[in-house]
Structures are given as structure tokens and as C-alpha cells.
Amino acid sequence: MRKHIYKPRVDSGIYFTDAYLGISRFLTYREQLMSVLELARAEPINTIAEIGIGNVVTSSLLRNFGFYPVTIDYNPKLNPDIVCSVTELRRKVKQQFDLVLCYEVLEHLKFSDFGNALQNIAAITRSYLIMSLPYAGLTFKVHLYLSKYGERQLNIIKRLPLFWKSHVVTGGHYWEPGKRGFSKRRIRRNITRYFDIQKEWLYAYNNSQIFYLCKKIVV
């Protein structure tokens, strides 16, 4: 089978625009940070790699908390520590990390390369992977403000996947979980070839991202 050669499909300048840096995205950065801090409280995490660095907000936040992630991206314009596609990690990255982060990256590959990418990630992680993917769907929210109880808020948020809708390649996404043919079950089936899924959760703010905490399967 002919190997697909990926080229940057999104202008790197988009990561530094007002339109990109919306409130929802900043809350996503917090979710990404908290997922690492939660794991680090339970497990020794000394070395981290981040695949797909965007505007390096997550890496910068991690450095403020005492971590020093090695950044990996196939776009040299973003100045990563290692210029490398996620499908070439085994060949180009010569070290292993306690934790690999891969937030909102793998949907930029053809789904036929999803398994190959996961295998490459497994090759460079000693223990853990935290990854996220966009989760296509309709969100239904109910926010109740309970001032009587110390300004507490009760948030009820549900996500209905777009299981009836076929994906159209746009915005650099070749596929998205939640759309026809890309059910959560199918995503899990690919992940569990190389990792045990320790936790799966939706991004609490609007349920538009699905997160996975995975532990490498050691054969």
C-alpha cells in the first residue's frame, strides 16, 4: 500500500488569531492541563512529550507547573523540539516518555492511518497516553444558578452524536468521532489494540471533545 504523505493543511498563523483563541478553547487548555496534573498526583510523571503543539499554550502551562515537555510536530514553522509526523515516531524519536500528550491531532490523519499512529505513539511512551479528539454532535445544556446555596451552579450537559451524518473533509479534519462510521465503539476498538483505556470522558464545558487516558499494553 502506498504511504500517504501528509503536508500542513492549516496555516500555522491561525493558532495566533482572535478567532482561534475563543473562550471555549481556553477552557479546553485548562482541561488538557488538569488531565496531566490529575495523573501526576497518582503516578510518577518525570518526562512528557506533546505531539501537535499548536500555539504551545499547553506546553507553556505545563512548564509553569514544573514539567518540561518535549514538543513534537511535523510543521517546522511551529519550532517544535522534534520535527516529525506522528506516523514516523518509531523511526525518528529515539527516547521514551512517561507520558505522551496528543490533543486534537489524530483527526488530521486519514482514518486508515489511525491505528498506525497509535502504534507509533505506543513506541515512544513508557506508560501513559492522554489524547483527545473532536466529538461531533449536538449539545443540550441546562444551567441552574442556585444563589441560595452560595452561588453554586448545576450544569446538565448532554451530547447527541451526529451518527446519521457523513463526514465531509473540512478544516483539516479527515474524520470525527460521533459521525456516521466513526462511533465511539470503533474508536475504542482501535485504541485497545495498543492501550488499555483507563478513563474516557467528554470535555465538561460543551462536550465537543472526547478525552482518553490510556496505559500502554506491555507485551
ChimeraX attribute file (.defattr): number of C-alpha atoms within 10 A of each C-alpha:
attribute: neighborCount
match mode: 1-to-1
recipient: residues
	/A:1	3
	/A:2	4
	/A:3	6
	/A:4	11
	/A:5	7
	/A:6	12
	/A:7	9
	/A:8	11
	/A:9	12
	/A:10	12
	/A:11	9
	/A:12	14
	/A:13	12
	/A:14	13
	/A:15	16
	/A:16	11
	/A:17	9
	/A:18	8
	/A:19	8
	/A:20	13
	/A:21	13
	/A:22	11
	/A:23	8
	/A:24	13
	/A:25	12
	/A:26	14
	/A:27	15
	/A:28	20
	/A:29	16
	/A:30	14
	/A:31	17
	/A:32	23
	/A:33	17
	/A:34	13
	/A:35	17
	/A:36	20
	/A:37	16
	/A:38	10
	/A:39	15
	/A:40	13
	/A:41	9
	/A:42	8
	/A:43	12
	/A:44	10
	/A:45	17
	/A:46	13
	/A:47	16
	/A:48	23
	/A:49	24
	/A:50	23
	/A:51	27
	/A:52	23
	/A:53	25
	/A:54	20
	/A:55	15
	/A:56	16
	/A:57	14
	/A:58	21
	/A:59	24
	/A:60	13
	/A:61	16
	/A:62	19
	/A:63	12
	/A:64	9
	/A:65	11
	/A:66	9
	/A:67	17
	/A:68	16
	/A:69	22
	/A:70	17
	/A:71	22
	/A:72	25
	/A:73	21
	/A:74	21
	/A:75	21
	/A:76	14
	/A:77	11
	/A:78	19
	/A:79	14
	/A:80	20
	/A:81	14
	/A:82	18
	/A:83	18
	/A:84	20
	/A:85	19
	/A:86	25
	/A:87	23
	/A:88	14
	/A:89	22
	/A:90	16
	/A:91	10
	/A:92	13
	/A:93	15
	/A:94	9
	/A:95	11
	/A:96	17
	/A:97	19
	/A:98	17
	/A:99	27
	/A:100	27
	/A:101	28
	/A:102	23
	/A:103	25
	/A:104	19
	/A:105	20
	/A:106	26
	/A:107	19
	/A:108	22
	/A:109	18
	/A:110	14
	/A:111	16
	/A:112	9
	/A:113	17
	/A:114	19
	/A:115	19
	/A:116	15
	/A:117	20
	/A:118	20
	/A:119	20
	/A:120	20
	/A:121	25
	/A:122	23
	/A:123	19
	/A:124	21
	/A:125	21
	/A:126	19
	/A:127	19
	/A:128	27
	/A:129	29
	/A:130	23
	/A:131	22
	/A:132	22
	/A:133	21
	/A:134	22
	/A:135	24
	/A:136	24
	/A:137	20
	/A:138	15
	/A:139	13
	/A:140	12
	/A:141	14
	/A:142	10
	/A:143	10
	/A:144	11
	/A:145	13
	/A:146	11
	/A:147	9
	/A:148	7
	/A:149	8
	/A:150	8
	/A:151	9
	/A:152	11
	/A:153	12
	/A:154	11
	/A:155	13
	/A:156	11
	/A:157	14
	/A:158	16
	/A:159	17
	/A:160	13
	/A:161	19
	/A:162	19
	/A:163	16
	/A:164	10
	/A:165	13
	/A:166	14
	/A:167	19
	/A:168	10
	/A:169	12
	/A:170	10
	/A:171	9
	/A:172	13
	/A:173	18
	/A:174	15
	/A:175	24
	/A:176	25
	/A:177	24
	/A:178	26
	/A:179	19
	/A:180	16
	/A:181	16
	/A:182	19
	/A:183	17
	/A:184	14
	/A:185	11
	/A:186	11
	/A:187	17
	/A:188	15
	/A:189	12
	/A:190	15
	/A:191	19
	/A:192	16
	/A:193	13
	/A:194	21
	/A:195	21
	/A:196	18
	/A:197	18
	/A:198	12
	/A:199	11
	/A:200	14
	/A:201	12
	/A:202	18
	/A:203	17
	/A:204	16
	/A:205	15
	/A:206	17
	/A:207	22
	/A:208	19
	/A:209	20
	/A:210	21
	/A:211	23
	/A:212	22
	/A:213	20
	/A:214	22
	/A:215	21
	/A:216	21
	/A:217	15
	/A:218	10
	/A:219	4
